[in-house]
Amino acid sequence: MTGCPVKTTLDVIGGKWKAIILYHLIDGPKRFNEFRRLYPGMTQFMLTLQLRELERDGIIHREVYKQVPPKVEYSLTEFGTTLKPIILAMLNWGETYQVRIDDIRGETGE
């Protein structure tokens, strides 16, 4: 069944944290606790959920290293790197309009 392509994209990268996770993976693999340090407001449950959904969709790869304590790294798959232009466009838009959005939200009390 064919649907809206924008919905398809949002189904994969939508949600509060997925695009942020992908943005940080552009620079290379990250460990679970690196994400926790970057965004302490993100709960462990939500981070785990978002990572699992991205892995399920083939966007990221989860590598478990057999050592004590176990080491787990997340990285973009080849398929995941196809989202890089979208994430970078979001970055550029946010840099360009962040002050404007902050001003608008400040005026409305949000």
OpenMM code with the backbone's topology and positions (N, CA, C; nanometers):
from openmm import Vec3, app, unit

residues = "MET THR GLY CYS PRO VAL LYS THR THR LEU ASP VAL ILE GLY GLY LYS TRP LYS ALA ILE ILE LEU TYR HIS LEU ILE ASP GLY PRO LYS ARG PHE ASN GLU PHE ARG ARG LEU TYR PRO GLY MET THR GLN PHE MET LEU THR LEU GLN LEU ARG GLU LEU GLU ARG ASP GLY ILE ILE HIS ARG GLU VAL TYR LYS GLN VAL PRO PRO LYS VAL GLU TYR SER LEU THR GLU PHE GLY THR THR LEU LYS PRO ILE ILE LEU ALA MET LEU ASN TRP GLY GLU THR TYR GLN VAL ARG ILE ASP ASP ILE ARG GLY GLU THR GLY GLU".split()
positions = [
    Vec3(0.0845, -0.1184, 0.0000),
    Vec3(0.0000, 0.0000, 0.0000),
    Vec3(0.0884, 0.1240, 0.0000),
    Vec3(0.0607, 0.2168, -0.0873),
    Vec3(0.1371, 0.3393, -0.0982),
    Vec3(0.0703, 0.4483, -0.0164),
    Vec3(0.1525, 0.5192, 0.0615),
    Vec3(0.0997, 0.6286, 0.1422),
    Vec3(0.1801, 0.7536, 0.1172),
    Vec3(0.1626, 0.8485, 0.2035),
    Vec3(0.2328, 0.9760, 0.1923),
    Vec3(0.3812, 0.9553, 0.2239),
    Vec3(0.4706, 0.9964, 0.1346),
    Vec3(0.6140, 0.9810, 0.1585),
    Vec3(0.6634, 1.0579, 0.2811),
    Vec3(0.6008, 1.1711, 0.3110),
    Vec3(0.6408, 1.2464, 0.4309),
    Vec3(0.6071, 1.1652, 0.5552),
    Vec3(0.4932, 1.0986, 0.5550),
    Vec3(0.4550, 1.0138, 0.6683),
    Vec3(0.5557, 0.9002, 0.6841),
    Vec3(0.5986, 0.8423, 0.5741),
    Vec3(0.6980, 0.7351, 0.5797),
    Vec3(0.8251, 0.7839, 0.6482),
    Vec3(0.8717, 0.9029, 0.6088),
    Vec3(0.9921, 0.9595, 0.6695),
    Vec3(0.9708, 0.9845, 0.8176),
    Vec3(0.8581, 1.0440, 0.8525),
    Vec3(0.8302, 1.0722, 0.9932),
    Vec3(0.8111, 0.9457, 1.0751),
    Vec3(0.7598, 0.8400, 1.0134),
    Vec3(0.7475, 0.7124, 1.0838),
    Vec3(0.8844, 0.6605, 1.1264),
    Vec3(0.9868, 0.6928, 1.0482),
    Vec3(1.1223, 0.6454, 1.0773),
    Vec3(1.1973, 0.7403, 1.1706),
    Vec3(1.1906, 0.8718, 1.1451),
    Vec3(1.2719, 0.9654, 1.2247),
    Vec3(1.1891, 1.0525, 1.3180),
    Vec3(1.0568, 1.0322, 1.3190),
    Vec3(0.9712, 1.1118, 1.4058),
    Vec3(0.9904, 1.0761, 1.5517),
    Vec3(0.9404, 1.1589, 1.6367),
    Vec3(0.9573, 1.1401, 1.7797),
    Vec3(1.0555, 1.2428, 1.8326),
    Vec3(1.0533, 1.2607, 1.9621),
    Vec3(1.1307, 1.3675, 2.0226),
    Vec3(1.2813, 1.3494, 2.0095),
    Vec3(1.3300, 1.2255, 2.0068),
    Vec3(1.4736, 1.2028, 2.0178),
    Vec3(1.5404, 1.1403, 1.8963),
    Vec3(1.4672, 1.0788, 1.8056),
    Vec3(1.5306, 1.0042, 1.6962),
    Vec3(1.6206, 1.0906, 1.6091),
    Vec3(1.5731, 1.2061, 1.5669),
    Vec3(1.6549, 1.2924, 1.4816),
    Vec3(1.7799, 1.3393, 1.5556),
    Vec3(1.7668, 1.3630, 1.6849),
    Vec3(1.8817, 1.4048, 1.7668),
    Vec3(1.9829, 1.2915, 1.7767),
    Vec3(1.9357, 1.1710, 1.7980),
    Vec3(2.0242, 1.0534, 1.8012),
    Vec3(2.0973, 1.0413, 1.6683),
    Vec3(2.0230, 1.0518, 1.5588),
    Vec3(2.0844, 1.0397, 1.4260),
    Vec3(2.1859, 1.1500, 1.4016),
    Vec3(2.1566, 1.2707, 1.4454),
    Vec3(2.2499, 1.3818, 1.4298),
    Vec3(2.3841, 1.3492, 1.4959),
    Vec3(2.3799, 1.2954, 1.6135),
    Vec3(2.5040, 1.2641, 1.6849),
    Vec3(2.5765, 1.1431, 1.6257),
    Vec3(2.5047, 1.0557, 1.5593),
    Vec3(2.5692, 0.9398, 1.4966),
    Vec3(2.6360, 0.9755, 1.3639),
    Vec3(2.6048, 1.0912, 1.3083),
    Vec3(2.6701, 1.1335, 1.1840),
    Vec3(2.8216, 1.1419, 1.2043),
    Vec3(2.8641, 1.1842, 1.3227),
    Vec3(3.0071, 1.1990, 1.3526),
    Vec3(3.0761, 1.0672, 1.3841),
    Vec3(2.9998, 0.9597, 1.3994),
    Vec3(3.0592, 0.8303, 1.4290),
    Vec3(2.9845, 0.7581, 1.5390),
    Vec3(3.0274, 0.6348, 1.5679),
    Vec3(2.9580, 0.5523, 1.6666),
    Vec3(2.9539, 0.6191, 1.8045),
    Vec3(2.8474, 0.5877, 1.8772),
    Vec3(2.8300, 0.6378, 2.0126),
    Vec3(2.7859, 0.5228, 2.1016),
    Vec3(2.8232, 0.5335, 2.2265),
    Vec3(2.7778, 0.4369, 2.3268),
    Vec3(2.6521, 0.4905, 2.3937),
    Vec3(2.5793, 0.4006, 2.4543),
    Vec3(2.4524, 0.4336, 2.5196),
    Vec3(2.4703, 0.5486, 2.6187),
    Vec3(2.5708, 0.5372, 2.7042),
    Vec3(2.5898, 0.6392, 2.8073),
    Vec3(2.6352, 0.7736, 2.7506),
    Vec3(2.6929, 0.7749, 2.6317),
    Vec3(2.7261, 0.9024, 2.5678),
    Vec3(2.5981, 0.9804, 2.5389),
    Vec3(2.4955, 0.9104, 2.4909),
    Vec3(2.3666, 0.9767, 2.4674),
    Vec3(2.3076, 1.0260, 2.5988),
    Vec3(2.3210, 0.9465, 2.7035),
    Vec3(2.2677, 0.9860, 2.8343),
    Vec3(2.3357, 1.1121, 2.8853),
    Vec3(2.4671, 1.1233, 2.8630),
    Vec3(2.5403, 1.2431, 2.9060),
    Vec3(2.5030, 1.3642, 2.8212),
    Vec3(2.4841, 1.3435, 2.6916),
    Vec3(2.4481, 1.4537, 2.6031),
    Vec3(2.3103, 1.5106, 2.6365),
    Vec3(2.2183, 1.4232, 2.6726),
    Vec3(2.0804, 1.4636, 2.6984),
    Vec3(2.0287, 1.3979, 2.8257),
    Vec3(2.0674, 1.4536, 2.9418),
    Vec3(2.0257, 1.3933, 3.0688),
    Vec3(1.8739, 1.3917, 3.0876),
    Vec3(1.8010, 1.4766, 3.0145),
    Vec3(1.6560, 1.4782, 3.0251),
    Vec3(1.5882, 1.3613, 2.9543),
    Vec3(1.6639, 1.2868, 2.8741),
    Vec3(1.6096, 1.1715, 2.8035),
    Vec3(1.6175, 1.0510, 2.8977),
    Vec3(1.5050, 0.9903, 2.9252),
    Vec3(1.5051, 0.8768, 3.0169),
    Vec3(1.5718, 0.7555, 2.9508),
    Vec3(1.6212, 0.6671, 3.0338),
    Vec3(1.6832, 0.5446, 2.9841),
    Vec3(1.5825, 0.4638, 2.9036),
    Vec3(1.4594, 0.4590, 2.9506),
    Vec3(1.3540, 0.3856, 2.8799),
    Vec3(1.3326, 0.4433, 2.7394),
    Vec3(1.3219, 0.5766, 2.7303),
    Vec3(1.2954, 0.6398, 2.6009),
    Vec3(1.4136, 0.6224, 2.5058),
    Vec3(1.5353, 0.6372, 2.5568),
    Vec3(1.6531, 0.6168, 2.4732),
    Vec3(1.6563, 0.4743, 2.4191),
    Vec3(1.6320, 0.3777, 2.5059),
    Vec3(1.6297, 0.2376, 2.4643),
    Vec3(1.5230, 0.2144, 2.3578),
    Vec3(1.4053, 0.2690, 2.3786),
    Vec3(1.2952, 0.2538, 2.2837),
    Vec3(1.3306, 0.3133, 2.1478),
    Vec3(1.3823, 0.4356, 2.1476),
    Vec3(1.4158, 0.5023, 2.0225),
    Vec3(1.5272, 0.4280, 1.9484),
    Vec3(1.6291, 0.3832, 2.0211),
    Vec3(1.7382, 0.3073, 1.9591),
    Vec3(1.6872, 0.1768, 1.8993),
    Vec3(1.6001, 0.1075, 1.9704),
    Vec3(1.5444, -0.0189, 1.9189),
    Vec3(1.4626, 0.0032, 1.7927),
    Vec3(1.3840, 0.1116, 1.7900),
    Vec3(1.3032, 0.1395, 1.6713),
    Vec3(1.3920, 0.1739, 1.5518),
    Vec3(1.4967, 0.2519, 1.5741),
    Vec3(1.5894, 0.2850, 1.4657),
    Vec3(1.6625, 0.1601, 1.4168),
    Vec3(1.6969, 0.0719, 1.5094),
    Vec3(1.7625, -0.0543, 1.4714),
    Vec3(1.6654, -0.1426, 1.3937),
    Vec3(1.5426, -0.1505, 1.4392),
    Vec3(1.4390, -0.2307, 1.3713),
    Vec3(1.4200, -0.1855, 1.2275),
    Vec3(1.4267, -0.0543, 1.2052),
    Vec3(1.4056, 0.0002, 1.0715),
    Vec3(1.5316, -0.0019, 0.9861),
    Vec3(1.6406, -0.0563, 1.0388),
    Vec3(1.7636, -0.0693, 0.9608),
    Vec3(1.8434, 0.0598, 0.9483),
    Vec3(1.8139, 0.1565, 1.0343),
    Vec3(1.8791, 0.2873, 1.0292),
    Vec3(2.0105, 0.2866, 1.1074),
    Vec3(2.0117, 0.2169, 1.2190),
    Vec3(2.1338, 0.2080, 1.2987),
    Vec3(2.1706, 0.0621, 1.3221),
    Vec3(2.2971, 0.0431, 1.3551),
    Vec3(2.3503, -0.0892, 1.3861),
    Vec3(2.3939, -0.0895, 1.5322),
    Vec3(2.3606, -0.1947, 1.6018),
    Vec3(2.3998, -0.2123, 1.7419),
    Vec3(2.5084, -0.3184, 1.7459),
    Vec3(2.6273, -0.2787, 1.7900),
    Vec3(2.7419, -0.3700, 1.7979),
    Vec3(2.7720, -0.3982, 1.9445),
    Vec3(2.7682, -0.5268, 1.9821),
    Vec3(2.7985, -0.5677, 2.1186),
    Vec3(2.9373, -0.6303, 2.1190),
    Vec3(3.0270, -0.5730, 2.1993),
    Vec3(3.1627, -0.6256, 2.2115),
    Vec3(3.1676, -0.7181, 2.3316),
    Vec3(3.2268, -0.8355, 2.3114),
    Vec3(3.2329, -0.9353, 2.4185),
    Vec3(3.3499, -0.9028, 2.5101),
    Vec3(3.3186, -0.8257, 2.6118),
    Vec3(3.4165, -0.7899, 2.7129),
    Vec3(3.3416, -0.7647, 2.8426),
    Vec3(3.4144, -0.7515, 2.9505),
    Vec3(3.3533, -0.7252, 3.0803),
    Vec3(3.4033, -0.5897, 3.1282),
    Vec3(3.3163, -0.4952, 3.1566),
    Vec3(3.1718, -0.5010, 3.1318),
    Vec3(3.1429, -0.4933, 2.9822),
    Vec3(3.0258, -0.5402, 2.9406),
    Vec3(2.9927, -0.5403, 2.7982),
    Vec3(2.9969, -0.3988, 2.7413),
    Vec3(3.0428, -0.3864, 2.6201),
    Vec3(3.0478, -0.2575, 2.5498),
    Vec3(2.9531, -0.2664, 2.4312),
    Vec3(2.8648, -0.1676, 2.4199),
    Vec3(2.7686, -0.1628, 2.3105),
    Vec3(2.7839, -0.0277, 2.2416),
    Vec3(2.7981, -0.0311, 2.1103),
    Vec3(2.8073, 0.0911, 2.0310),
    Vec3(2.6975, 0.0926, 1.9262),
    Vec3(2.6517, 0.2129, 1.8971),
    Vec3(2.5509, 0.2331, 1.7942),
    Vec3(2.6123, 0.3156, 1.6823),
    Vec3(2.5823, 0.2789, 1.5580),
    Vec3(2.6347, 0.3518, 1.4427),
    Vec3(2.5282, 0.3521, 1.3332),
    Vec3(2.5447, 0.4448, 1.2398),
    Vec3(2.4546, 0.4489, 1.1256),
    Vec3(2.4868, 0.3351, 1.0302),
    Vec3(2.3845, 0.2745, 0.9765),
    Vec3(2.4038, 0.1767, 0.8701),
    Vec3(2.4208, 0.2540, 0.7389),
    Vec3(2.4528, 0.1823, 0.6332),
    Vec3(2.4612, 0.2459, 0.5019),
    Vec3(2.3259, 0.3091, 0.4672),
    Vec3(2.2191, 0.2378, 0.4978),
    Vec3(2.0841, 0.2893, 0.4754),
    Vec3(2.0595, 0.4128, 0.5621),
    Vec3(2.1066, 0.4076, 0.6859),
    Vec3(2.0903, 0.5206, 0.7771),
    Vec3(2.1589, 0.6466, 0.7292),
    Vec3(2.2720, 0.6309, 0.6620),
    Vec3(2.3438, 0.7500, 0.6130),
    Vec3(2.2644, 0.8248, 0.5049),
    Vec3(2.1648, 0.7589, 0.4450),
    Vec3(2.0820, 0.8282, 0.3460),
    Vec3(1.9974, 0.9380, 0.4114),
    Vec3(1.9841, 0.9343, 0.5439),
    Vec3(1.9091, 1.0367, 0.6162),
    Vec3(1.9950, 1.1583, 0.6513),
    Vec3(2.1253, 1.1482, 0.6279),
    Vec3(2.2158, 1.2568, 0.6651),
    Vec3(2.1746, 1.3918, 0.6056),
    Vec3(2.1405, 1.4012, 0.4755),
    Vec3(2.0997, 1.5320, 0.4218),
    Vec3(1.9757, 1.5893, 0.4916),
    Vec3(1.8840, 1.5030, 0.5307),
    Vec3(1.7630, 1.5488, 0.5999),
    Vec3(1.7987, 1.6037, 0.7372),
    Vec3(1.8811, 1.5314, 0.8105),
    Vec3(1.9212, 1.5737, 0.9450),
    Vec3(2.0005, 1.7044, 0.9378),
    Vec3(2.0916, 1.7157, 0.8407),
    Vec3(2.1696, 1.8383, 0.8271),
    Vec3(2.0826, 1.9563, 0.7831),
    Vec3(1.9803, 1.9301, 0.7020),
    Vec3(1.8860, 2.0360, 0.6646),
    Vec3(1.8090, 2.0827, 0.7886),
    Vec3(1.7740, 1.9894, 0.8762),
    Vec3(1.7070, 2.0256, 1.0012),
    Vec3(1.8005, 2.1097, 1.0890),
    Vec3(1.9266, 2.0732, 1.0923),
    Vec3(2.0263, 2.1498, 1.1672),
    Vec3(2.0338, 2.2932, 1.1135),
    Vec3(2.0461, 2.3073, 0.9834),
    Vec3(2.0554, 2.4401, 0.9223),
    Vec3(1.9307, 2.5235, 0.9485),
    Vec3(1.8152, 2.4634, 0.9353),
    Vec3(1.6910, 2.5351, 0.9613),
    Vec3(1.6854, 2.5812, 1.1062),
    Vec3(1.7218, 2.4911, 1.1985),
    Vec3(1.7214, 2.5257, 1.3409),
    Vec3(1.8179, 2.6382, 1.3741),
    Vec3(1.9364, 2.6356, 1.3142),
    Vec3(2.0330, 2.7429, 1.3373),
    Vec3(1.9810, 2.8759, 1.2824),
    Vec3(1.9165, 2.8710, 1.1670),
    Vec3(1.8667, 2.9926, 1.1031),
    Vec3(1.7486, 3.0529, 1.1787),
    Vec3(1.6590, 2.9696, 1.2282),
    Vec3(1.5337, 3.0197, 1.2827),
    Vec3(1.5149, 3.0007, 1.4330),
    Vec3(1.6162, 2.9545, 1.5032),
    Vec3(1.6025, 2.9293, 1.6470),
    Vec3(1.5622, 3.0557, 1.7241),
    Vec3(1.6299, 3.1666, 1.6968),
    Vec3(1.5983, 3.2911, 1.7676),
    Vec3(1.4552, 3.3347, 1.7376),
    Vec3(1.4156, 3.3233, 1.6115),
    Vec3(1.2793, 3.3624, 1.5739),
    Vec3(1.1759, 3.2775, 1.6474),
    Vec3(1.1981, 3.1483, 1.6503),
    Vec3(1.1051, 3.0579, 1.7194),
    Vec3(1.1019, 3.0890, 1.8687),
    Vec3(1.2206, 3.1109, 1.9277),
    Vec3(1.2275, 3.1460, 2.0694),
    Vec3(1.1496, 3.2743, 2.0974),
    Vec3(1.1629, 3.3729, 2.0079),
    Vec3(1.0901, 3.4994, 2.0231),
    Vec3(0.9396, 3.4769, 2.0138),
    Vec3(0.8978, 3.4011, 1.9152),
    Vec3(0.7542, 3.3737, 1.8971),
    Vec3(0.6981, 3.3019, 2.0195),
    Vec3(0.7686, 3.2023, 2.0658),
    Vec3(0.7206, 3.1260, 2.1816),
    Vec3(0.7243, 3.2090, 2.3086),
    Vec3(0.8199, 3.3006, 2.3159),
    Vec3(0.8269, 3.3896, 2.4312),
    Vec3(0.7078, 3.4831, 2.4362),
    Vec3(0.6615, 3.5244, 2.3176),
    Vec3(0.5468, 3.6147, 2.3079),
    Vec3(0.4167, 3.5446, 2.3454),
    Vec3(0.4085, 3.4147, 2.3134),
    Vec3(0.2841, 3.3415, 2.3387),
    Vec3(0.2856, 3.2699, 2.4730),
    Vec3(0.3996, 3.2722, 2.5428),
    Vec3(0.4083, 3.2077, 2.6733),
    Vec3(0.4300, 3.0588, 2.6695),
    Vec3(0.4638, 3.0027, 2.5532),
    Vec3(0.4869, 2.8587, 2.5432),
    Vec3(0.6261, 2.8227, 2.5867),
] * unit.nanometer
topology = app.Topology()
chain = topology.addChain("A")
for resn in residues:
    res = topology.addResidue(resn, chain)
    for name in ("N", "CA", "C"):
        topology.addAtom(name, app.Element.getBySymbol(name[0]), res)
